Amino acid sequence: MTATPRTPAQAAGLAQFPVARPRRLRRTASLRRMVAGTRLHPAELVLPMFVKEGIAEPQPVGSMPGVVQHTRDSLRKAAHEAAEAGVGGLILFGVPEHKDARGSAADDPEGIVQVALRELAADLGDALVLMSDTCLDEYTDHGHCGLLTEDGEVDNDATLERYASAAVAQAAAGSQVIAPSGMMDGQVAAIRAGLDAAGFEQTPILAYSAKYASAFYGPFRDAAECAPQFGDRSAYQQDPAGPVGEALREVRLDLAEGADAVMVKPALAYLDILRQVRDLVEVPVAAYQVSGEYAMVEAAAANGWIDRDRVIMESLVAIRRAGADLILTYWATEVARRLS
């Protein structure tokens, strides 16, 4: 006699249909809410914000409906609204009035980000976490993330000193988390050493560890006015088709250099990377829902092609489910209000 093959469920002693009916726990909204395996909380959301020097009114970003380049006053108002909604933090990007080859405004105590940080720190206290992007692309006249050699290459090692100086200036102005995004080798170690030497040894570093050379950044470059004036950033950001091990290696290196948390950017197109990073590390993992992700949803919703609110929430749940502890999203305030 030949035994009847058993299904994996039968072999594991699990009930089968009609006894087993998974739909029972999906029948009502209250049941679905009770057994949800992935939950969002406002404190997990971080709002990216842009502040521009020399403007009298907020300037809408055409490719990002609902997002503006803030004045210092409008930034303070929007930051208060985010805090009141329960948003966990904000990350600040600056657009200076004057740019030069070395990105002088990045570490100028009177640079736009440093001035804005001092005002926000005085206004908000500990109501949310003030973060600052630490890079040079917003401040250089050539739009690249570092200093250039005579041949037009980004000079990795010379750039590290500039990053450390910018990080110290931001911490002195009130930034509670330094977030280096330039993808220079050794940037975390240089920034950690600079912060420690300046007395900011308690200031954590959130490293953009797995940042890809993505086409999803286009609208951001409108908002931050930081598009490269020649070439692109493929020589220092990661290749989207590159080996997975490269991302994990970058994460390990940043942690070895003193990173307190790590980030994957972009989010939705790299959920596989996010999951592997989450499985690898024991520190907080952030994911950046970038400008292109935001713009596509807003554009499709404006055309009536999708249910905007549901798509926003579904995308955030996907990022959270893949392993993100923190999500940087331009919808942070709106979603925090909805969750509250």
N, C-alpha and C positions, 0 to 999 in steps of 0.2 A: 504494500500500500504506500502510495506517495502522499506525503503531508501536503495539505493545501497551503500555498504560499501566504504568508501574513504580511499585511501592510506595515510600514514602520510604526504607525499609530497603534495597531493591534499588538505589535511586538512590545511596545512600551506600556501596554496595559491601559491605553487611553480609550475612552468611549468613542463610538462612531455614530454618524447620523442613522436614525433619527433621534437617538438619545443625546448626542452632542449637537448643539445648536449655537454656534458662536454669536449669532445675531441677537441672542437674548440680552447680552450686555451692551448692545448698541441701540436698543429700541427707543430710549428716551434721552433727552438732553441731559437730564440729571444723572442717569446711569453713565452716559459717556463721560461726563465731567468727573464723576467719582472714580472711574477706573483709568482715567487718562494717564498715559505713561510719560508724557512730555508736557511740561508746564512752562509758561513764560511768566516772568516777574519783572515789574518796572525797573528794579534795581540792577537787573542784568543788562539793561540797555544803555548804550553810550551814544550821545548825539554829536556828530561831526558838525562844526560851525566854522564859517568863514568871516573874517573881519578885515575890512579894507581901509587903508589909510587914505585920507584926503577926499572923502565923499560926504555929502550932506544928508543924503537919504539912502536907505537900503536899495541895493541894485539887484533886481531879479536876475537869476541865472536862466537864460532862455532854454537850455537843454535839460534843466532840472526844475520843472514846475513846482512852485511852492518853496524852493530854496533860494536864499538871497545871499549876497555879499553884505554883511552887516556894517553899519556904523558902530562906533563904540557904544552909543546910547541904545541902539536897537539890539545889539548883542546882549547888553545887560538885561534888557526886558525879556528877550527870548530865553536867556539863561534862567531867569527867575521863573518863567513859565515851565521850563523843563524840571526845575527843582520842585515846584509845586505839584507837578504831575507824578513825581516819584522817580524820575529818571536817575539812574545810578551815577552817571558821569557825563561829561562833555569833553570833546577833544578839539583843540583850537588850531586852525590854519590861518596864516596871515598873508595878506596881499599888500606889500609895501608900496609907497608912492615912487620910490627910487630903487632901482636894482643895479647891481654891478657884478663883475666877474667872480668875486669871492663871496657874494651873498652877505654883505656887511650888516644888513638889517637883522640877520638871524640872531646875532648875539649883542646887538646894540641895546643897552638898557632902556633906551627910548624908542626902540623898534615897536612896531604896531602890536605884535603878539605880547611882548613884555608889558607894555602899557595896559593892554586889555586884561592880561592875567592879574595884574595888581588890582585893577578895578573889580574884577570878578571875585577875587579872593576877599577883598574888603566887603563886597556885597553879600556873598553867599556863605562865607565861613565854611562849615563842614556839611552844608546842605546837600552837596553832591561832590564828586571827585573831579577836580580840574586836571585835565591831561593836555599835553602839548605835543604836536607832531614835531619831531626833530629831524630836519632835513634841510637841504639848501635849494631845492628846485623852485620853491616859491620866491626866493630872494635873488637868484642869479639871473643876469640878463641873457644868458644862453639857455636857461631852462633845464639844465642837467642837475643831477643830485649831488654833484661834487665839484671840486676845483679841476680845471683842465690843464693838461700838459700843452706844450707848444704844438704838438701834433693833433690836438683836439680830442685826446682820450681823457676819460675821467681818471684822475690820479687818486687811486684808492687811499694810499697811506697819508698823503698830504691832506686829504679831506677829513681824516679822523680827528685831527686837532680842531678843525672848525666845528665838527659835531660836538666834541666835548665842550667847547666854549659856548656853543648855543645851548646845550643842555644845562650848563651852570647858570647862564643868564635866565633861562626859563624857570629853573628851580628857585632862584633868588627872587623872581617876580611872583611866585606863588603856585607854580605848577606842582601838583602832588604826584604826578606820574609822568615820566619821560618816555616818549614813544618814538624810537628811531626807526625811520622807514626807508632809508637810503640804500639798503642792501650792500653796504660796503663791508668787505671782510674785516673783522676785528672791531666793528663799530661799538658793540656792546662793551667790550673790555675797555676801550678808550673812554667811553662815556662814564662807565663805572669808576674808573680811576679819576677822571675829572671831577665828578660829583663828590667822591670821597675826599679828595684833596681840598675841596672848597667847603667842606663841612656838611655836605648833604648826603651822608652815608645812609640816612633813613629813607631817602627818596627812591622808590622802586622804578624799575625799567620794564616796560611792556615792549618787547621786541617784535617788530614786523619780521618774523623769522622766515616764513614761507610766503614771499610776495612775488607774484608772477608778472611777467611782461605781458599784461592783458589788454585786449581791445576794449574791455569794459570800463576803462578809466577815462574815456573821452570827455564825458560831461564834467568830471572833476577838474579837468585841465582848463575848462572854461571858467569854473568857479574860482579856482586858485590862480588862474592866469600863469600856468607853469608848463605849457607845452614846450618840448625841446625845440630850439631854433634850428637844429640840424640833427639828423640821425634819429635814433630812438634809444630806449633804455635796456635793450635786450642783452647788452654786454654785462649788465650787473643785476638786473632782475632775473628771476628764474624763467626758463623756457617752459611754456605750457605743455609741451610734449616731452619734457625732460624726464629722467628716471625718478621714480617715487623716492628712491633712496636719497636723492639730492635734497629734497625737502626735509627729510628726517635728519640728515646730516647737519643742515643749517640750524635746525632746532637744537640738536645736541651741542653744537658749537656755541650758540647763544647762551644756553644754560650754563655751559662750562665757563663762559666769560662773565657770568653774573646776572643774566636776565632773571627777573622775578615772575614773568608771565610771557607767553608767546602768542603770536597771531598768525592766522592764515588769511590771505587776501588774494583774490576775491573769495566770496563765500560759496554761492550756489553752484558755480561751475567746478568747485574744488571740494565738494563734500567728502569725497573719498580721501583726500589728503587730510582734511579736518579730522575724520574718524581715526586715521592712523596716528596723527599727532596726539589726539586725545588718549589713545591706547598706550602711547609711548611715555608720556610725561605725567608728573604728579603735581604740576603747577597749573594755575588757571590758564585756560586756552580761550583766546578771543578770535572772532571771525568778523571780517568787515564786509557788510552788504554794500557793495560799492555803487558809485554813481550810475553806471550803466544798468545795473540791476534795477535801481530806483527808476531811472528814466524810461526803461522799457515798460514797466508796470504802469507808470503814469500815462504814457502815450497810448498804450492799448486800452486803458480804462477811459481815456478821453474820447476814444473812438467807439466806445460801447462794446468792445470785444470781450472784455472780462469783467468779473465782479471784483472791483478794486479792493474792497475791504477784506474779502475772503482770501484773495491772492496774497495780500500783504501778510496776513496772519499765517497762512499756510507756508509761505516762504520762511518766515521767522521760526516757525515750529520745526521745519526741516533742518534749519541751521542748528537749532538747539538740540534736536534729536541726534544729529551727527556728532555732537560732542562739545559744542561751544558753551563755555561758561558765561562769556560776555559777547554781546553782539553790537557792533557799531552799525547804526542804521539811521538814515535821514528821517525815518518815521518814528524815532524814539519817543518824542513828546506825544504825538498822536496816539501811538500804541499804548504808552503808559497810561494815558487817560482812559483808554478803552478797557485796559486790564483792571484799572482801579474802580 
